[in-house]
């Protein structure tokens, strides 16, 4: 488990500082985190004063910090004090990196939001380049009874007053910039999704999904979040008068942000709009099969599928596990120059020269099924169906594969054996399925340990038993996550694929024909030496790529 990272509290000794300290303390006590009080003496003042006077300022600041927290506020939380000299924002960011901070807490200095947007501020400069989430608390949230004593504010608000400014954006005002800047920060975090949810009457919670896990980015005051969400709807060309119906749209980000497409879904929830943003990066070149994390045995099975015989090849797994990436790697291995390859997808994720790609467009009645029927009239050698969603799509896919074509598609299933059950639920005939199925690849994505901070520990007897259960020789030691600034204290960075690839050999085909249930199919798969996803995961634990705790998420299989 990653160690809880400290909270850095930027103290300027303004009248609101006691309440800011109280708020930091409430966070630290709740999460068991250390607090670092930091004051920065501006370099301009240091340069103008005499050496003795400057030294006096630093000593005075350190003495004032040493008096924090007042009273008995430090009983449950450990804390430290630090004084730096230089540019306040730069020193705050530098110190946060040095101590691997998980949160920076900073107050504003009484300017109006409009003036802040034009002139900038220490808070804005910190937000722009901070290595971790920043909670910017306006003075208006820090005045009142809390300023006179050492108790948290009556409402535990932590609105991150982000102006989301970005140069070069062609939007029509600061609110447009906020949307773009929020998405820019999501891209910096390597997020695949952004979730925006209303919490209570006056706060909005923003989270990023990074390496498959949700992480809090910030909280916003409702008066900041409302125009942000309205601008998002306008940018996505959504009907803002439809407040009681789900809304879906797409928007394209500027080329400076990589031309990423954003899939917008807004659903009216109990406390306000629930927003989900999926960031889709249209890759120009598919990744080669050898870069996806496949073992030699898995690569061999996939190569057999591609050169065994034409037929139906399925890539399965939950949403967001890289199924389309795997399919395009397989198409690249086939060679677009040697085959007429056509696809129908929702959306097109890789735009590849030499492949005829159609995108689902409900507004123009281009459905998945209609597009598939059209593609089959284009003399294809290889057909890629983005996803088999209904009985009709499966019937067309099986019919196309029975005519001597390669047909690739994806499904949402748990593993290879459960894929057969899902196909049967879609009314696939056992004999037809067995005759046309070429192979199934089931996959997941699992987080990789951060190479900068992972730590080794001797393996325990219980951990050895996990490896023995899969006929694997256990290693002497296992790596575990720790957490550092490079991985934002999570202990993990990036993801790698886990695979189970089964070729439709005679034993597997015979089991499908006789209507074998899932458990029997799994026994047949193991008997023919095809390894499970859990086996593949443990090999990556053994090699130090991931941790055993990450593999536990696959135990339900």
C-alpha positions, 0 to 999 in steps of 0.5 A: 500500500502506498504511504500517505503523502504529506499536505503542503500548506502555503502560509502568507500570515494573512488574517485568513491563515488560521482558518486555512490551517484549521482546514488543512488539519481537518484533512490531515486528521481524516486521512492520517497525513503529515502537514508541512507549513511553508512560507516563502519570502519573496526574492524581490524583498530579499534583494532590496533589504540589507543582509541583516534585515533580510536575515531578520525577515527569515528568522521572524517568519520561521518563528511565526511558523514554529508557533503553528499550529496554535494550542493543542492542534498538533496532538494527532498530526505530525508537522514540520516548518519550512521557510524559502526565499524566491518566487512564491509559486516556484518555491511552493512547486519545488518544495512539493516535488522535494517532499513528494507532496500529495496535496498543496493547500493555498489561499487567495489574496482577496482579488476578484476572480476577474482580476485574477484571470487577467493579472494572474496570482500565486494560486494560478501559477501554482495550479498551472505547474503543480506536481499534485492536486492543489486545493485553492481556498478563497478568502470568502471560505476562510472568514468568520468564527474559524479565523478566531480559533483552531477549529475547522470551518463549519462547512468542509469545503475545498473549492479549487479555484482554478481559472483554467487559463491556456494561451492560444485557445480560440474560445470566447472568454475565460469560461471556455478556457476553463474547459480546455485547461481542465482537459489539458490537465487530464491529458497531463495526468494520462487520464482516459476519463474525467468524471464531474459529479455534484456533491451536496448543494455547493460543491462539484467533485472532479476525478480523473481515471489514471491507469484504470483507477479513479483519482481526485483532481479537485473540488470546485465551488458551484459558482465556478463549476456551473459556468464550466459545465454550461460551457462544456455543453455549448462546446459539445453543441448540446441542447442546454434546455434539455435538463431531464434527459441524458445527453451525448456528444463529441468534441474535438480538442485543439491540435495543440492538445493532440487533436484528441476527441472527447466523448461527452455523456451528461446524465441528470442525477439526484444532486445535479448533472453527472458528467463523464468525459472519455478521452479518445486519442486517434492513433496514426499508427497501430502498435505492433503485437510484440509491444502489447505485453503478450508472452511468447506462448500468447504471441504464438497462439495469435500468429496461429489464428492469423495464419491458420484459416480465415474465420471469426476472431474475437477479442474480449474483455471489459470496457477500456481494456485495449481490445481495439488496440489488439485488433488493429495490431492483428490487422497490421500483422496481416498486412493492409497491402495484401488484403482489402480490409474494411471496418465499421466502428463506434468511433474509429480509434485508429485512422490507418491508410489502406484500411477503409473505415466507416464510423457509426453515425446515428444522426445520419442513420449509419448504424452498426448493422447497416454499415456492416451490410454495406461493407460486405458489398465492398469485396473485403478480405478482412472485416473488422466490426467494432463490437458485436452488440445484437443478434443481427450483427452476430448473424452477419459476422458468422455469415461473412466468416463462413464465406472465407473471410477473416472477421474480427470483432470485440465482445464484453466477456469475462474470459474465453469460456464465458465468450462462448456462453454470450455467443449462445445467448445471442442465438449462435448455433453450436455447429455454426459457431464451431465451424466458423470460430478461428480463435478468441483472445481475452484480455485485461489491463493491469497497472505497472509498478513505478520503476522509480519507487517500487520496493522489494520484499521477501516472498511469504509462504502464502504468496508462494502458494499462489504461484504453485497453484498455477504451476509457476516457480515462485520468485525469491522476492516480490516488488511492492508499490511505495509512492513518489512524485513521479507516480503521484504517490500511487506507486504505479505508472502505466499499464500492461496487457494480460492475455488468454489466447485460445485457438479453436483446435479440434478439442475446443471445437468438439466441446462447443459442438456438444454444447459443453458448459463454461466449466467444461470448456475451461477444463478443455482449455487448460488440458490443451495447455492454453494459459489463463489470464491469471497465469499471465498476471503471475508471470508479470508479478514474478518479473517485477512488472506489477504487484501481487495485490494488483493480481488479486483483482482477478481472483473473481475469475 
